[in-house]
Amino acid sequence: MVGLATVLSCNKNTIKENYKPATVKEVTSYFTSVWDNPFPQDAPAGMYKTSFDVKELSHRRDSLWSIWKNTHIGKVEASELFGLTKIYKEPVWDIPEGEKMKLYIFAKGDKPEGGYPMIINLHGGGMYPEEKEAWSSPINSQEFQTAYYLAYSKYDEKEPVIYFIPRMPDDRKGRWYFYPKRVAFRRAFQLGVLSGLVNPDRVYVMGISEGGYGSLRLGLFMPDYFAGVGPMAGAESVQTHAKNLRNVAFRMEVGEYDLGYTRSAFAYKWKYEMEKLKEQNPNDFVHEVNIQEGRDHGIDYTLVSPWLVKHKRRTYPERITYEYYDLDGHNSYSPGVYYLGFRNIKPVKNSSITFDLTHSGNEYNVTTSKNNEEISGSFDIYIDKVDFSKPVKVTYNGKVVFDDKVVLNDGVIAESIALFGDPKRIFAAKVTINLK
């Protein structure tokens, strides 16, 4: 029997009146405590009991988002995104595990209506465990400068864009998809949109060689933050997760004779896999996998960014397919994607779950497939783009598990802001489903 959350997914008549509403100070304290935490705790309990009519929805969203922004205004200023000019800036961010991330951030062109597109541009190089210090690898230092040079001088000659170019924080670890870096890139998205300079639906990640591997893995793991993903000279055997790129523009460029680490062979496998997914799902898999003839590891790097910035993100897609898996072997699972929340899933070692969700009108249909039956816990569907005056119907693995009106409340709004930090994904209701 599938259990449902009785407070959040309930009829409005069941909400108790004897509670103390959360104050602005308490909400501010909550938002402060969850910054940079991919797995935020629940909002103050009283907020979940603060129900309201759909006519108040826009105002409630705006009010709580304003508190989120005011809470982090100092962090936005510290990021040096406010007042950004065409002259690059070089902040250094403190990120988890004691690492420091050196950055080049600069804007090209005039700010378009709606904000700049922003490209997170990852350099090549990689892991050098023999190095004595975090930034002592001459290869990573040179690749960092090359990434800046290409972005500033060669890419996007006609496109306004903000470039966010990080240096590898610790050359001895040397992987862009490890936890501290994921936190930093999520922060870059959040600070960019809070600054008012970045369009939240036009953020992209790309990179060369090790940066190509990184952009590929980040795009597969956290696709909901990116409108497009562009690995260059960096293909690897993770195409089994390619279905996670549903709703994300994807472009891969690899040289025909790039034989190191089997990159060319893997690129052909990616080409086959993406073409198969496109044939099965014509509207959801936008991609180009280009094998550059006669090239090896050095290719034409100027093709990806102009292609990426033509695409916009889908924030509440009609279909989500996502494999929930351990990204790096260190119990690194996603806290949520699009409008699915995974904070309360309890995975076991090497476990995975494939979610397939379709949404049409007031109906949601979810199927899951687990590779290990010991996975437990629950997941959330954040409800939006529905007629809130009518019941919402949720079918899970062939059984109707919810068919009722949902309750709009401040708790879910605050929780979704903390989970995503995204002005386009602020939700006021959810249905919680126990895994089976």
C-alpha positions as CSV (number, residue, x, y, z in Angstrom):
1,M,0.0,0.0,0.0
2,V,1.4,3.4,-1.0
3,G,1.5,5.9,1.8
4,L,0.9,9.6,1.3
5,A,1.9,12.6,3.2
6,T,-1.2,13.5,5.2
7,V,-0.2,17.1,5.9
8,L,1.0,18.3,2.5
9,S,-1.2,16.2,0.3
10,C,-4.5,16.6,2.1
11,N,-7.9,18.2,1.8
12,K,-7.9,21.8,3.1
13,N,-10.4,20.9,5.8
14,T,-7.8,18.7,7.6
15,I,-5.5,21.6,8.3
16,K,-5.5,22.6,12.0
17,E,-5.9,26.2,13.0
18,N,-4.0,26.0,16.4
19,Y,-0.5,26.8,15.2
20,K,1.9,29.7,15.4
21,P,2.7,31.1,11.9
22,A,6.4,31.5,11.0
23,T,7.8,35.0,11.3
24,V,9.9,36.8,8.7
25,K,12.8,36.3,11.1
26,E,12.2,32.6,11.3
27,V,11.9,32.3,7.5
28,T,15.1,34.3,7.1
29,S,16.9,32.0,9.6
30,Y,15.7,29.0,7.6
31,F,16.9,30.4,4.3
32,T,20.2,31.2,5.9
33,S,20.7,27.7,7.3
34,V,20.0,26.0,3.9
35,W,22.3,28.0,1.7
36,D,24.7,25.8,-0.2
37,N,23.0,22.7,1.2
38,P,21.7,20.5,-1.6
39,F,19.5,18.6,0.8
40,P,17.7,21.3,2.8
41,Q,15.6,20.3,5.8
42,D,11.8,21.1,5.9
43,A,10.7,24.7,6.4
44,P,9.4,25.8,9.8
45,A,6.4,23.6,10.6
46,G,3.9,26.4,10.9
47,M,4.5,27.4,7.3
48,Y,3.0,24.1,6.1
49,K,-0.2,25.0,7.9
50,T,-0.5,28.4,6.3
51,S,-2.9,27.5,3.5
52,F,-4.2,30.1,1.0
53,D,-6.4,30.5,-2.1
54,V,-4.9,30.3,-5.6
55,K,-5.6,34.0,-6.0
56,E,-2.8,34.6,-3.5
57,L,-0.3,32.3,-5.2
58,S,1.6,34.9,-7.2
59,H,1.9,37.2,-4.2
60,R,3.0,34.4,-1.8
61,R,5.7,33.3,-4.2
62,D,7.0,36.8,-4.7
63,S,7.0,37.5,-1.0
64,L,9.0,34.4,0.0
65,W,11.4,34.8,-3.0
66,S,12.0,38.4,-1.8
67,I,13.0,37.1,1.6
68,W,15.3,34.5,0.0
69,K,16.9,37.2,-2.1
70,N,17.3,39.6,0.9
71,T,18.8,36.8,3.0
72,H,21.5,36.2,0.4
73,I,22.1,39.7,-0.9
74,G,25.5,39.8,0.8
75,K,26.5,36.6,-0.9
76,V,25.4,38.0,-4.3
77,E,27.6,41.0,-3.8
78,A,30.5,38.8,-2.6
79,S,30.2,36.8,-5.8
80,E,31.0,40.0,-7.8
81,L,28.1,39.4,-10.2
82,F,26.5,42.7,-9.2
83,G,28.0,45.5,-11.2
84,L,29.7,43.2,-13.6
85,T,31.2,44.9,-16.6
86,K,33.0,43.7,-19.7
87,I,36.2,43.7,-17.7
88,Y,36.7,40.3,-16.1
89,K,36.8,39.8,-12.4
90,E,38.7,37.2,-10.4
91,P,37.0,36.2,-7.2
92,V,38.0,33.2,-5.2
93,W,35.2,31.2,-3.6
94,D,35.3,29.1,-0.5
95,I,33.5,25.8,-1.4
96,P,33.0,22.6,0.6
97,E,35.7,20.3,1.9
98,G,38.0,23.2,2.5
99,E,38.6,23.8,-1.2
100,K,38.9,27.2,-2.9
101,M,37.8,27.9,-6.5
102,K,39.5,30.7,-8.4
103,L,37.3,32.2,-11.1
104,Y,37.2,34.4,-14.2
105,I,33.8,36.0,-14.6
106,F,33.1,38.4,-17.4
107,A,30.3,39.6,-19.7
108,K,30.5,40.1,-23.5
109,G,28.0,42.4,-25.2
110,D,25.1,44.3,-23.8
111,K,22.6,42.7,-21.4
112,P,19.6,41.4,-23.3
113,E,16.0,41.7,-22.1
114,G,15.5,38.9,-19.6
115,G,19.2,38.7,-18.7
116,Y,22.4,37.3,-20.1
117,P,22.9,33.7,-21.0
118,M,25.6,32.3,-18.8
119,I,28.1,29.6,-19.8
120,I,30.0,27.6,-17.2
121,N,33.1,26.8,-19.1
122,L,35.3,24.0,-17.7
123,H,39.0,23.7,-18.6
124,G,41.0,20.6,-19.5
125,G,43.8,19.0,-17.5
126,G,42.6,16.8,-14.8
127,M,43.8,14.9,-11.7
128,Y,47.5,15.0,-10.6
129,P,47.7,13.3,-7.2
130,E,51.5,13.8,-7.0
131,E,51.1,17.6,-6.8
132,K,52.1,19.1,-3.4
133,E,49.5,21.9,-3.4
134,A,46.0,22.5,-4.6
135,W,46.9,24.8,-7.4
136,S,50.4,23.6,-8.2
137,S,49.8,21.7,-11.5
138,P,51.2,23.7,-14.4
139,I,48.9,21.8,-16.8
140,N,45.7,22.9,-15.0
141,S,47.0,26.4,-14.7
142,Q,47.7,26.6,-18.4
143,E,44.4,25.0,-19.3
144,F,42.6,27.6,-17.1
145,Q,44.3,30.4,-19.0
146,T,43.4,28.7,-22.3
147,A,39.8,28.4,-21.3
148,Y,39.7,32.1,-20.6
149,Y,41.5,33.0,-23.8
150,L,39.1,31.0,-26.0
151,A,36.0,32.3,-24.2
152,Y,37.2,35.9,-24.3
153,S,38.7,36.0,-27.8
154,K,37.2,33.2,-29.9
155,Y,33.7,32.2,-28.7
156,D,30.4,34.0,-29.3
157,E,31.7,37.0,-31.3
158,K,28.1,38.2,-31.9
159,E,26.3,36.9,-28.8
160,P,25.9,38.7,-25.5
161,V,27.0,36.2,-22.8
162,I,28.4,35.9,-19.3
163,Y,31.3,33.4,-18.9
164,F,31.9,31.7,-15.6
165,I,35.3,30.0,-15.8
166,P,36.6,28.1,-12.8
167,R,40.1,26.9,-12.1
168,M,40.2,23.3,-10.8
169,P,40.0,23.8,-7.0
170,D,42.4,20.9,-6.1
171,D,44.7,19.5,-8.7
172,R,45.2,16.4,-6.6
173,K,41.4,15.5,-6.9
174,G,40.9,16.9,-10.4
175,R,37.3,16.1,-11.3
176,W,34.7,18.7,-12.1
177,Y,31.7,16.5,-11.0
178,F,32.9,15.9,-7.4
179,Y,30.7,17.3,-4.6
180,P,32.4,20.6,-3.8
181,K,32.3,21.6,-7.5
182,R,28.6,20.7,-7.8
183,V,27.8,23.0,-4.9
184,A,29.8,25.8,-6.5
185,F,28.0,25.4,-9.9
186,R,24.6,25.4,-8.2
187,R,25.7,28.5,-6.3
188,A,26.7,30.1,-9.6
189,F,23.3,29.6,-11.0
190,Q,21.6,30.9,-7.8
191,L,23.8,34.0,-7.5
192,G,23.5,34.7,-11.2
193,V,19.7,34.8,-11.2
194,L,19.6,36.7,-7.9
195,S,21.9,39.3,-9.3
196,G,19.4,40.0,-12.0
197,L,22.0,39.7,-14.7
198,V,21.5,36.0,-15.7
199,N,18.4,34.6,-17.4
200,P,17.6,31.4,-15.4
201,D,16.4,29.7,-18.5
202,R,19.7,30.3,-20.3
203,V,22.4,28.7,-18.3
204,Y,24.8,26.2,-20.0
205,V,27.8,24.0,-19.1
206,M,30.5,23.0,-21.5
207,G,34.2,22.1,-21.5
208,I,37.2,20.7,-23.2
209,S,38.8,17.3,-22.5
210,E,38.6,16.9,-18.7
211,G,36.1,19.8,-18.8
212,G,34.2,17.8,-21.5
213,Y,33.9,14.8,-19.1
214,G,32.9,17.2,-16.4
215,S,30.2,18.9,-18.4
216,L,28.9,15.6,-19.6
217,R,28.6,14.1,-16.1
218,L,27.1,17.3,-14.6
219,G,24.6,17.5,-17.4
220,L,23.5,14.0,-16.8
221,F,23.3,14.4,-13.0
222,M,21.7,17.9,-12.7
223,P,20.0,18.5,-16.1
224,D,17.3,20.7,-14.6
225,Y,19.8,23.6,-14.1
226,F,21.0,23.7,-17.7
227,A,19.4,24.7,-21.0
228,G,22.2,23.0,-22.8
229,V,25.3,20.8,-22.3
230,G,28.4,20.9,-24.6
231,P,31.2,18.4,-24.0
232,M,34.2,18.8,-26.4
233,A,37.0,16.3,-26.8
234,G,35.6,14.4,-23.9
235,A,33.4,11.4,-24.5
236,E,33.2,8.5,-22.1
237,S,31.1,5.4,-21.4
238,V,28.3,6.9,-19.4
239,Q,25.7,6.8,-22.3
240,T,23.6,4.4,-20.3
241,H,22.4,7.6,-18.4
242,A,21.7,9.5,-21.7
243,K,17.9,9.4,-21.0
244,N,18.6,12.0,-18.3
245,L,19.2,14.5,-21.1
246,R,15.5,14.5,-22.1
247,N,14.5,18.2,-22.3
248,V,18.2,19.4,-22.5
249,A,19.9,20.6,-25.6
250,F,23.1,18.5,-26.1
251,R,26.0,18.9,-28.4
252,M,29.2,16.8,-28.4
253,E,32.3,17.5,-30.5
254,V,35.0,14.9,-30.7
255,G,37.9,14.3,-33.2
256,E,37.7,11.3,-35.5
257,Y,41.2,10.3,-34.5
258,D,41.0,11.2,-30.8
259,L,42.0,7.7,-29.7
260,G,43.2,8.6,-26.1
261,Y,41.0,7.0,-23.5
262,T,38.8,5.6,-26.3
263,R,37.2,9.0,-26.8
264,S,36.4,8.6,-30.5
265,A,34.8,5.2,-30.0
266,F,32.7,6.5,-27.2
267,A,31.6,9.5,-29.3
268,Y,30.2,7.1,-31.9
269,K,28.4,5.3,-29.2
270,W,26.9,8.6,-28.0
271,K,25.9,9.4,-31.5
272,Y,24.1,6.1,-31.8
273,E,22.4,6.4,-28.4
274,M,21.2,10.0,-28.9
275,E,19.9,9.2,-32.4
276,K,17.9,6.3,-31.0
277,L,16.4,8.4,-28.2
278,K,15.5,11.1,-30.7
279,E,13.8,8.6,-33.0
280,Q,11.7,7.3,-30.0
281,N,11.0,10.8,-28.6
282,P,11.2,13.4,-31.4
283,N,10.3,16.4,-29.3
284,D,12.4,15.8,-26.2
285,F,16.0,14.9,-27.3
286,V,17.5,17.9,-29.1
287,H,21.1,17.0,-29.9
288,E,24.1,17.0,-32.3
289,V,27.0,14.6,-31.9
290,N,29.6,15.6,-34.4
291,I,32.7,13.6,-35.1
292,Q,35.2,16.1,-36.7
293,E,36.8,14.5,-39.6
294,G,40.6,14.4,-39.7
295,R,40.9,15.8,-36.2
296,D,42.4,14.2,-33.1
297,H,42.3,15.7,-29.6
298,G,42.6,19.2,-31.0
299,I,39.3,20.2,-32.7
300,D,37.4,23.2,-33.7
301,Y,36.1,24.4,-30.3
302,T,34.1,27.4,-31.6
303,L,31.0,25.4,-32.7
304,V,29.4,24.6,-29.4
305,S,28.7,27.8,-27.6
306,P,26.8,29.6,-30.4
307,W,24.7,26.5,-30.8
308,L,24.0,26.1,-27.1
309,V,22.8,29.7,-26.5
310,K,20.0,29.3,-29.0
311,H,18.2,26.9,-26.6
312,K,16.1,27.7,-23.6
313,R,15.5,25.5,-20.6
314,R,12.3,23.5,-20.0
315,T,11.5,24.2,-16.3
316,Y,8.2,22.1,-16.0
317,P,8.4,19.6,-18.8
318,E,5.5,17.3,-19.7
319,R,7.7,14.3,-19.3
320,I,10.6,13.6,-17.0
321,T,12.9,10.6,-17.4
322,Y,15.6,10.4,-14.8
323,E,17.9,7.8,-13.5
324,Y,18.6,8.4,-9.8
325,Y,22.1,7.0,-9.2
326,D,25.4,7.5,-7.3
327,L,27.5,9.9,-9.4
328,D,30.9,9.3,-8.0
329,G,30.8,6.2,-5.8
330,H,30.6,8.3,-2.6
331,N,26.9,8.2,-2.0
332,S,26.3,11.2,-4.3
333,Y,22.7,11.2,-5.2
334,S,20.5,14.0,-6.6
335,P,18.3,15.9,-4.2
336,G,15.7,16.5,-6.9
337,V,15.2,17.3,-10.6
338,Y,12.7,19.6,-12.4
339,Y,9.7,19.1,-10.1
340,L,10.6,15.9,-8.4
341,G,12.1,15.9,-4.9
342,F,14.4,13.1,-3.7
343,R,15.5,14.4,-0.3
344,N,13.8,11.6,1.6
345,I,14.9,8.6,-0.5
346,K,17.2,6.2,1.4
347,P,19.5,4.6,-1.2
348,V,21.8,1.6,-0.6
349,K,25.2,1.1,-2.1
350,N,25.2,0.9,-5.9
351,S,21.5,1.4,-6.0
352,S,19.5,3.3,-8.7
353,I,16.0,4.1,-9.5
354,T,14.7,5.1,-12.9
355,F,11.8,7.6,-12.8
356,D,9.5,8.1,-15.7
357,L,6.8,10.8,-15.2
358,T,4.2,12.3,-17.6
359,H,2.0,15.3,-16.8
360,S,-1.1,16.3,-18.7
361,G,-3.6,18.8,-17.3
362,N,-4.4,17.7,-13.7
363,E,-3.0,14.2,-14.1
364,Y,0.4,12.8,-13.3
365,N,1.5,9.3,-14.1
366,V,4.7,8.0,-12.5
367,T,6.5,4.7,-13.0
368,T,9.7,3.6,-11.2
369,S,12.1,0.8,-11.7
370,K,14.6,0.0,-8.9
371,N,17.8,-2.1,-9.3
372,N,17.7,-3.0,-5.5
373,E,14.5,-3.5,-3.6
374,E,16.2,-2.4,-0.4
375,I,15.9,1.3,-1.5
376,S,13.3,2.9,0.7
377,G,11.9,6.3,1.6
378,S,9.7,8.6,-0.3
379,F,9.7,11.1,-3.2
380,D,7.8,14.3,-3.8
381,I,6.0,15.6,-6.9
382,Y,5.7,19.4,-6.8
383,I,2.4,20.4,-8.3
384,D,2.1,23.2,-10.8
385,K,0.6,24.0,-14.2
386,V,-2.7,22.6,-13.1
387,D,-6.2,23.8,-12.4
388,F,-6.0,24.2,-8.6
389,S,-9.8,24.4,-8.3
390,K,-10.1,20.8,-9.3
391,P,-8.7,17.5,-8.0
392,V,-5.2,16.4,-9.0
393,K,-4.9,12.7,-9.9
394,V,-1.6,10.9,-9.4
395,T,-1.0,7.3,-10.6
396,Y,2.0,5.4,-9.4
397,N,3.1,2.2,-11.0
398,G,-0.4,1.6,-12.3
399,K,-2.4,2.5,-9.1
400,V,-4.1,5.7,-8.3
401,V,-2.5,7.0,-5.1
402,F,-3.9,10.5,-4.9
403,D,-7.1,12.0,-6.3
404,D,-8.0,15.2,-4.4
405,K,-7.5,18.9,-4.4
406,V,-4.0,19.9,-3.2
407,V,-3.4,22.4,-0.5
408,L,-1.4,25.5,-1.3
409,N,0.8,26.5,1.6
410,D,3.9,28.6,2.5
411,G,5.9,25.6,3.7
412,V,6.1,24.0,0.3
413,I,7.0,27.4,-1.3
414,A,9.9,27.9,1.2
415,E,11.0,24.3,0.8
416,S,11.1,24.4,-3.0
417,I,13.0,27.7,-2.9
418,A,15.5,26.1,-0.6
419,L,15.7,23.0,-2.7
420,F,16.2,24.6,-6.1
421,G,17.0,28.3,-5.5
422,D,15.3,28.9,-8.8
423,P,12.7,31.7,-9.5
424,K,11.1,29.5,-12.2
425,R,10.6,26.6,-9.8
426,I,8.7,27.9,-6.9
427,F,6.0,25.5,-6.0
428,A,3.1,25.8,-3.4
429,A,1.8,22.2,-3.3
430,K,3.2,18.7,-3.4
431,V,2.2,15.1,-3.3
432,T,4.5,12.8,-1.4
433,I,4.7,9.1,-2.3
434,N,6.3,6.2,-0.5
435,L,8.5,4.1,-2.7
436,K,7.3,0.5,-3.3
